[in-house]
Structure formats: C-alpha cells, structure tokens
C-alpha cells in the first residue's frame, strides 16, 4: 500500500488533466461530432478518424480545443 500512494500522486494529476482536455473537446466539438459524424459508431478510433477527415469543416473553437488537447498529450 505504501508503494501505491506515491504512484497515485503522480498519476492523479495526469488523469485530471486528460479529463479536463476531454471535457473541453466535448464542449467545443460535441455538436459538430453529432452533425458531421452522425452515422459513425463510437469505438476503435472511428470518431477521431471522422474528425480528422472533416477537420476543414470544424469550427475554429473545436480546432483550437483539439490542438490544445494534442499539445498537452505530447507534453506529458
């Protein structure tokens, strides 16, 4: 148990940051995903691929949220 506590202290902030990024992307892109990727079943990266394929049709806010999330993931 003592070894688990330091690990949790390291992992918890990363998980919180990832959750925050996911929330920001969902808020900024949710309606566009529902519109542009309506026939796509979630899972296996299909929604992500749809958004890549339709990137030019996304709003500036959605593009910014996606770029920010990608930058934070790369900075891990």
PyMOL commands that set and color helices and strands:
alter all, ss='L'
color gray80, all
select helices_A, chain A and resi 2-36+46-53+55-57+60-74
alter helices_A, ss='H'
color red, helices_A
deselect
rebuild
show_as cartoon
